[in-house]
Amino acid sequence: MPDAEDYRRALQTRFHRAARRGSAYEIVSARPLYVEAGAKESEHQMPSCCSIMWQEFRSGYDAVLSSPATGQSPAATLCYRLPR
């Protein structure tokens, strides 16, 4: 079962790959990140995954594309500007 650092590493990997492609941003949805970090649906770790996404979010720099009121949903989608 992944822990917070696994989600953080998966997110950082996404940032590095996007930067190497020359992208100005990386759009991240919680469900794919959850799976990339090695989580399974039955593990119920989505709040931990979303928490890491929000910790990396920079208000006024990054953008919220989709988020429920709680922010702790597989549907949460954030746009992170690069470079980080």
ABEGO torsion letter per residue (X at the ends): XBBAAAAAAAAAAAAAAAAAAGBABBBBBAAAAAAAAGBBAAAGAAAAAAAAAAAABBBGABBBABBBAAGBBAABBBBBBOBX
